[in-house]
Amino acid sequence: MTALQTQQKSLISVVAGMKDQISAALPKHVSPDRMVRIAMTTLRQNKKLAQTSQESFLGALIVSSQLGLEPNTPLGQCYLIPYGNECQFQMGYKGMIELAYRSKQYKRIFAEQVYPDDVFKTTYGLNPNLEHERVFPEKGEPIAYYAVYETIDGGTHFVTWGRERIVEHAKKYSKSYNGRSSPWQTSFDAMAKKTVILDLLKYAPKSIELADAMANDQAVIKIDQQQLEAGNIDLTQTFDEPSEAEQLVDAELMDI
């Protein structure tokens, strides 16, 4: 057995044995058995995750559990991302939308892309308005992205970013933008929608869950087994000194 296989098996064993701690962190609508299975499957499928520190992997997993979001599944709610020898927690735009709906403050919230042949018009000012007519079949790459919300009490807001602005923003704030495995290269539309959702929510009503999710997005959070066993986990106290990646994220959130 190689060193990597040993490390992978060890981390899977740790996760399998922490069902009670995960259960304590989870909201009632999420099964601890399912969360443990997802974590173990993720470790088996991504060898780079097995090379990250146990403390950072457990930290990212507990954040996912506390938010009640499934990491690294087709739902696209959140992700456990290997970044060197650390594991980052990363929100997906669908996870942000899920948390917004759970707050029961929104009637609807969504993000969309605009194709070259679409009929698309936005008006800002005292009477803002957005009109979008999709033309099928879609041709070419999206030229713009937008996000919209309507609150239960009838408040509305929208933001629109052109593709060039999205690309410039990603190049400026994402260290891994040009990497072959970067989500900007493999899932550009999803990352673009996340960008406009973040911008939309900057001044929007937010639940504690959603605020925590945005605060922890792309962070490295370290939790050891002693903390887990004690059940006294204060995520605000578990961050390392900000890494270069985290500083970029901080700048990104301030910029949009």
Backbone torsions as a table, in degrees:
resi	resn	phi	psi	omega
1	MET	NA	130.0	-179.2
2	THR	-73.6	167.1	178.8
3	ALA	-62.4	-38.0	179.5
4	LEU	-65.0	-43.1	178.9
5	GLN	-63.5	-38.3	177.6
6	THR	-64.0	-44.1	179.4
7	GLN	-64.6	-40.8	178.9
8	GLN	-63.3	-46.0	179.8
9	LYS	-63.7	-39.7	-179.7
10	SER	-63.5	-44.1	-178.3
11	LEU	-69.0	-38.0	176.5
12	ILE	-62.4	-39.9	178.8
13	SER	-63.8	-41.1	178.8
14	VAL	-62.5	-45.5	-179.7
15	VAL	-63.1	-42.1	-179.9
16	ALA	-61.6	-30.4	-177.3
17	GLY	-90.0	0.1	-176.5
18	MET	-111.0	27.6	180.0
19	LYS	-57.1	-42.1	-178.1
20	ASP	-63.6	-41.3	-179.6
21	GLN	-67.6	-39.8	177.4
22	ILE	-65.4	-41.5	179.4
23	SER	-59.2	-39.9	-179.8
24	ALA	-66.6	-29.3	-178.3
25	ALA	-83.7	-25.7	-172.5
26	LEU	-75.7	144.8	168.0
27	PRO	-70.9	164.4	-170.5
28	LYS	-63.6	-26.2	-173.9
29	HIS	-80.5	-3.1	-178.3
30	VAL	-113.4	133.2	-179.1
31	SER	-81.3	128.8	177.5
32	PRO	-63.8	-34.7	177.5
33	ASP	-60.6	-42.6	-179.8
34	ARG	-66.7	-42.1	-179.2
35	MET	-63.3	-41.1	178.0
36	VAL	-64.0	-43.4	179.3
37	ARG	-62.0	-42.0	179.9
38	ILE	-62.0	-44.4	-179.3
39	ALA	-63.0	-43.0	-179.5
40	MET	-67.5	-40.4	177.6
41	THR	-63.8	-41.4	179.1
42	THR	-60.5	-42.0	178.7
43	LEU	-65.5	-38.2	-180.0
44	ARG	-69.7	-34.1	-175.3
45	GLN	-84.7	-24.9	-177.4
46	ASN	-121.9	98.3	-177.6
47	LYS	-64.1	-28.1	179.7
48	LYS	-65.5	-30.9	177.1
49	LEU	-65.1	-35.6	179.8
50	ALA	-66.7	-18.3	179.5
51	GLN	-89.3	-6.3	178.6
52	THR	-81.9	162.7	-177.8
53	SER	-66.0	145.0	179.7
54	GLN	-58.7	-41.5	-177.1
55	GLU	-63.3	-40.4	-178.5
56	SER	-75.1	-34.0	177.5
57	PHE	-65.9	-45.6	179.1
58	LEU	-63.4	-37.3	178.7
59	GLY	-62.1	-46.8	179.8
60	ALA	-65.5	-37.7	179.2
61	LEU	-66.7	-41.3	179.9
62	ILE	-67.0	-38.3	176.7
63	VAL	-60.8	-45.9	176.7
64	SER	-56.9	-43.6	-178.2
65	SER	-65.5	-45.5	-179.3
66	GLN	-62.3	-33.4	178.7
67	LEU	-83.0	-10.9	-178.8
68	GLY	68.7	34.7	-179.2
69	LEU	-115.3	139.1	-179.1
70	GLU	-85.2	121.3	-179.3
71	PRO	-83.5	143.3	171.2
72	ASN	56.5	41.3	174.6
73	THR	-120.1	168.8	178.7
74	PRO	-60.5	-14.4	177.7
75	LEU	-64.6	-24.3	177.8
76	GLY	67.1	29.0	-177.1
77	GLN	-78.1	-44.9	178.1
78	CYS	-160.2	170.6	-173.7
79	TYR	-141.2	146.7	169.0
80	LEU	-102.3	112.8	-170.2
81	ILE	-114.5	124.0	174.6
82	PRO	-72.0	129.9	178.9
83	TYR	-133.9	93.6	-172.3
84	GLY	67.1	-127.6	179.2
85	ASN	-100.3	17.9	177.2
86	GLU	-122.1	157.3	177.9
87	CYS	-108.0	127.1	178.2
88	GLN	-99.9	144.4	168.3
89	PHE	-91.0	129.0	-179.0
90	GLN	-133.3	126.6	176.8
91	MET	-75.3	145.5	167.6
92	GLY	-100.2	158.2	-177.8
93	TYR	-65.6	-28.5	178.5
94	LYS	-70.1	-31.1	175.9
95	GLY	-68.0	-38.7	178.0
96	MET	-64.2	-41.8	178.5
97	ILE	-64.8	-41.0	178.3
98	GLU	-59.8	-45.7	-179.8
99	LEU	-67.2	-34.9	177.6
100	ALA	-63.7	-44.4	178.6
101	TYR	-65.0	-37.3	179.9
102	ARG	-63.2	-26.0	179.9
103	SER	-69.6	-15.9	-180.0
104	LYS	61.8	25.6	176.0
105	GLN	-102.4	-10.3	-173.8
106	TYR	-117.7	134.8	172.8
107	LYS	-81.2	-37.2	175.2
108	ARG	-158.9	150.3	176.4
109	ILE	-156.7	130.1	-176.1
110	PHE	-160.4	166.1	175.6
111	ALA	-129.8	146.9	-178.1
112	GLU	-141.5	161.0	173.4
113	GLN	-109.8	154.2	-178.7
114	VAL	-116.1	126.7	-179.8
115	TYR	-95.5	160.3	-173.8
116	PRO	-54.4	-35.8	-176.9
117	ASP	-89.0	-4.0	-179.7
118	ASP	-67.1	152.1	171.7
119	VAL	-91.7	111.5	-172.4
120	PHE	-136.7	127.7	-178.6
121	LYS	-144.6	132.1	175.6
122	THR	-125.5	143.6	176.6
123	THR	-128.8	127.7	177.9
124	TYR	-107.6	-179.1	-178.9
125	GLY	109.1	-150.6	-176.1
126	LEU	-73.0	-22.5	179.1
127	ASN	-127.1	70.6	-177.3
128	PRO	-64.6	145.3	-178.6
129	ASN	-152.6	144.8	178.0
130	LEU	-131.6	129.0	177.0
131	GLU	-126.3	133.3	-178.7
132	HIS	-143.6	118.2	175.4
133	GLU	-116.7	114.2	-179.2
134	ARG	-77.3	132.1	177.2
135	VAL	-104.2	124.6	-179.6
136	PHE	-107.0	148.8	-6.0
137	PRO	-75.2	153.0	179.0
138	GLU	-67.3	137.3	179.3
139	LYS	-126.6	137.2	177.3
140	GLY	78.9	-178.9	178.5
141	GLU	-84.8	151.6	176.3
142	PRO	-56.4	143.5	-179.4
143	ILE	-104.6	-12.1	-179.7
144	ALA	-159.6	163.4	178.4
145	TYR	-137.9	146.0	178.1
146	TYR	-144.8	158.9	177.2
147	ALA	-133.6	144.4	-175.2
148	VAL	-136.7	143.4	167.7
149	TYR	-135.1	152.9	170.1
150	GLU	-132.1	123.7	-178.9
151	THR	-82.6	165.4	-179.8
152	ILE	-58.1	-34.1	-178.7
153	ASP	-88.0	8.9	173.0
154	GLY	98.2	-1.5	177.0
155	GLY	-70.2	142.3	-180.0
156	THR	-134.2	156.8	175.2
157	HIS	-161.9	151.3	175.0
158	PHE	-146.0	156.4	172.9
159	VAL	-134.2	148.5	-180.0
160	THR	-133.2	132.2	175.7
161	TRP	-124.4	134.5	171.7
162	GLY	-75.2	158.7	-177.8
163	ARG	-59.4	-40.4	-179.4
164	GLU	-61.9	-39.4	179.0
165	ARG	-65.9	-39.3	177.5
166	ILE	-60.3	-47.9	-177.7
167	VAL	-64.1	-44.7	178.6
168	GLU	-60.8	-41.5	179.8
169	HIS	-63.8	-44.7	-179.6
170	ALA	-63.4	-43.5	179.7
171	LYS	-63.5	-35.6	-177.2
172	LYS	-74.2	-38.0	-170.5
173	TYR	-112.3	-11.1	-179.8
174	SER	-105.3	113.0	-179.9
175	LYS	-62.7	-31.3	-174.7
176	SER	-98.3	14.9	-173.2
177	TYR	-52.1	-44.8	-175.2
178	ASN	-88.1	-1.1	-179.9
179	GLY	-69.2	145.8	-176.9
180	ARG	-61.5	-33.8	-178.4
181	SER	-97.9	6.8	179.8
182	SER	-63.3	138.1	176.5
183	PRO	-60.4	-22.4	176.1
184	TRP	-67.8	-25.0	178.1
185	GLN	-92.4	-32.6	-176.4
186	THR	-94.6	-25.7	-176.2
187	SER	-143.1	59.3	-173.9
188	PHE	-59.4	-45.5	-177.3
189	ASP	-59.6	-41.9	-179.9
190	ALA	-64.6	-41.9	179.3
191	MET	-68.5	-36.2	177.6
192	ALA	-64.9	-41.3	178.4
193	LYS	-66.5	-36.5	176.9
194	LYS	-62.9	-39.2	-179.6
195	THR	-62.3	-45.5	-178.6
196	VAL	-73.1	-31.3	175.6
197	ILE	-64.1	-43.4	177.4
198	LEU	-59.9	-42.8	178.6
199	ASP	-64.3	-43.5	-179.9
200	LEU	-59.8	-40.3	-173.5
201	LEU	-85.0	-3.0	-174.9
202	LYS	-55.2	-41.9	-179.7
203	TYR	-117.8	16.0	-177.5
204	ALA	-86.4	161.6	173.5
205	PRO	-59.5	133.6	-178.0
206	LYS	-134.2	139.1	172.1
207	SER	-78.4	167.9	176.3
208	ILE	-60.3	-40.4	179.4
209	GLU	-59.0	-48.5	-177.7
210	LEU	-66.4	-39.7	177.6
211	ALA	-62.8	-41.4	177.5
212	ASP	-63.9	-41.7	-180.0
213	ALA	-61.0	-44.1	179.7
214	MET	-67.8	-35.6	179.7
215	ALA	-69.0	-35.3	-176.5
216	ASN	-90.7	-5.3	-176.5
217	ASP	-59.1	127.3	178.8
218	GLN	63.7	25.2	178.7
219	ALA	-96.6	154.9	170.9
220	VAL	-101.3	115.4	-175.0
221	ILE	-119.9	120.9	-175.0
222	LYS	-105.3	126.5	177.6
223	ILE	-132.4	126.8	178.3
224	ASP	-97.4	172.2	-175.8
225	GLN	-65.3	-31.4	177.9
226	GLN	-62.8	-41.5	176.6
227	GLN	-63.0	-41.0	179.4
228	LEU	-63.0	-46.6	-178.2
229	GLU	-65.2	-34.5	178.9
230	ALA	-74.3	-22.1	179.5
231	GLY	68.1	21.1	-178.4
232	ASN	-118.9	78.1	-173.9
233	ILE	-107.3	114.8	176.1
234	ASP	-110.2	101.6	-173.7
235	LEU	-61.7	-26.9	-179.3
236	THR	-68.7	-15.2	-178.1
237	GLN	-106.1	3.7	-173.7
238	THR	-103.7	-0.1	-179.8
239	PHE	-73.5	143.4	168.7
240	ASP	-75.5	176.9	168.4
241	GLU	-57.6	141.1	-176.0
242	PRO	-55.2	129.2	175.9
243	SER	-79.7	173.7	177.7
244	GLU	-59.8	-40.8	-179.6
245	ALA	-63.2	-42.8	-179.1
246	GLU	-66.0	-37.7	178.6
247	GLN	-64.8	-36.7	176.3
248	LEU	-63.9	-41.1	178.7
249	VAL	-64.3	-44.1	177.5
250	ASP	-56.8	-44.3	179.9
251	ALA	-65.2	-37.8	-179.5
252	GLU	-63.3	-45.5	-178.1
253	LEU	-66.4	-31.4	178.0
254	MET	-74.7	-29.2	-174.6
255	ASP	-78.3	-32.6	-175.2
256	ILE	-102.0	NA	NA
